Amino acid sequence: MTEPGSPLTPAPPPAAGYTPPSGPSGPRANFGQRLVAAIVDGIIGTVAFWVLFFGLSAIGDDAGAVIGYLLGTVFAVAYFTYFEGGPSGQTPGKKVMNIRVIDFSTGGPIGYGRGLGRYFARIISALPCFLGYFWMLWDREKQAWHDKICTCVVVPTDAYPVG
């Protein structure tokens, strides 16, 4: 006989109607789709950044350059937070490639808070020679580190249409 709470005590059965979160089981976006989407989004972000940076630098002092740099950075954060956290889960680059970000447990949108977290989690994916990005190549769920950190997955829109 085992004591309650001991390691040998069996777990209680799940509540009626409970189904464990298993995540969407369909197809995932491939590395090439995600790479092209990142390039498209990178071009959009770079153009916006340089327009802000050079536009405000033209004022002629260092303060304009600093403000331009900061606004360019804010633009990048807002861009990914808004588009990936929104109902469609698609940045313009992802829209071009017909892929989207969804919640791993529910298959729904990840929301703006996790969209913001996903933006900053990309830094972790990039730090060790982009290993976190390449991780999806051998991961069973095709998740990069920033996907895992924010419990989301990138999927094709033909299998997971935008609401």
N, C-alpha and C positions, 0 to 999 in steps of 0.2 A: 504494500500500500504506500502511495506517495503522498507527501505533504502538499497542500495547495501552494502554488507558486514555485514549486521545485522544478528544476529543468525537465523532469520526467513527466510532469503533469500535462495531459493533452490539452491543446488549445480548445477553447469553447467553440461550438459551431457558429458560423456566421449568421447574422440576423436574416430573417425571411426576406427574400427578394433582393438580397445583396449579391452583386456580381463584382468580382474584383476588377480593378482597372487593368485592362490588358493592353490598352492603346490600340490605335488603328492598325489593322493587320495587312492592309493593302500595300501597293507599291510605294516606293520612295523615289524622291528626285535623285538623279545620279550626279556624280562629281562634275561632269561637263556642263550640265544644266545649271548647277549652282555656281560654277566658275564664270560662265557667260553672264549670268544675272549679276554677279558681284562686279564684273567688269563694267557692265552698263550702269549700275548704281555708282560705281567708282568714278566714271566719267561725269555723271550728273553732279555728284558731290564735289569733284575737283573743279569743275567749271564754276559752280556756285561759290566755292571757297575762294578761288582766285579773283572772281569778280568782286566779292566783298573785300578781300585783302588789298588788291590793287586799287580798287575804287576809293577806299578809305585811306590808303597810303598816299594817294595823289594829293591829299590835303597838304602834305608837305612836312609833316612832323612824325616823330616816332609813335605818338599817341594814336594817330590814325591807323598805323600799321598794326599796333597791338589790338585796337578795337576791331579792325578787320579780321585779324587772326581769331580773336575770341568769338566774333559773330559767325565766322566760317565753321568753327568747331561746334557752336550751338546749333547751326543749321544741320550738320551731320547727325548729331544726337537726335534732334527733333525729327529729321527725315526718317530714320530707321524706327524710332519709337512710334511715330504716327502711322507709317505704312505697315510695318510688321505687327504692331499691336492692334491695328484696326480690324474691322470685321472681315475684310478679305484676306488679311495676312500677307499681302503682296506689295512689295516695292515695285516701282516701274520696271526694274530689271527682272524681277520674278514674274511680273505680268507678261513681259516679252517672251519669257521662257516657259510660260504656263505652269508655274510651280507656286506653292504658297507655304507659309508657316502655320502649323496648327498645334494645339495642345496635345501632348502625347496621350493623356488619359481620356479626354473627352472627345477629341477630334474637332473641337470648336476653336474660336479665336483665342490667342494667348493674352490679350488685353494689353493696355498701355504700360502698366507697371513691369510686366515681364518683357515687353518690347524694349523698354529702357534697359532692363537688366541684361537682355540678350546683346544689346549694343556694347555694353561694357564687358560682358563675358567674352566677346570676340578678342579682346586684348589678351586674355588668358590663352585662347586658341592660337594666337599669333606669336606669343613670346618664345616658345622653344622651337624656333625655325619653322613655324607654321604647322607643327605636328598636330595640334588640335584640329586644324582644318582637314589634314590628310587622314585623320583618325576614321572618318566616315568610309574610307575605302575598304576597311576590314571590319568595321563594326556591324553587328548583326542587324541593327535598326537603321544603319546608314546615318548615324548622328555624329556631328562634330562635337567638340567639347562644349561649345557655347549652347548647342542644342540640349545636351545632357544637363548642363547647369540649370537651364531654364525649363527643363522637362517639356521640350517641344520637338517636332520633327518637320522636315520639309518634304512635301508630297506633290505629285503632279495633279493639276486641276481637273484632268479628265477623270481621275479616280475619286477625287475629293473636290467637287465643284464649289465654287464660291457661292455662298448662300444667296 
